[in-house]
């Protein structure tokens, strides 16, 4: 079952929630500028994952103890402007 959401960012932090927790998310940046991704409710640009325009990245919470010990969450937070797609890839 696919779990994908497409959102438009407006320059403020946007939290994207899913029904089931996941430890890994694929984030695609369709916008014309960089976006920032965090597993915390705030998205500090100096500690968040930076994804350049037109790029995508798999974002892991951690890989402690492999997939069996990995932390999971139902929410991922984003900041930037433009269209972004978020897909759970391990849940």
Secondary structure, DSSP 4 states (H G I P E B T S, - for coil): ---EEEEEEESS-EEEEEEEEESEEEEEE-SSS-EEEESSSS--TTTSEEE-TT-EEEEES--TTGGGS---EEEEEEESEEEEEEEEEE-
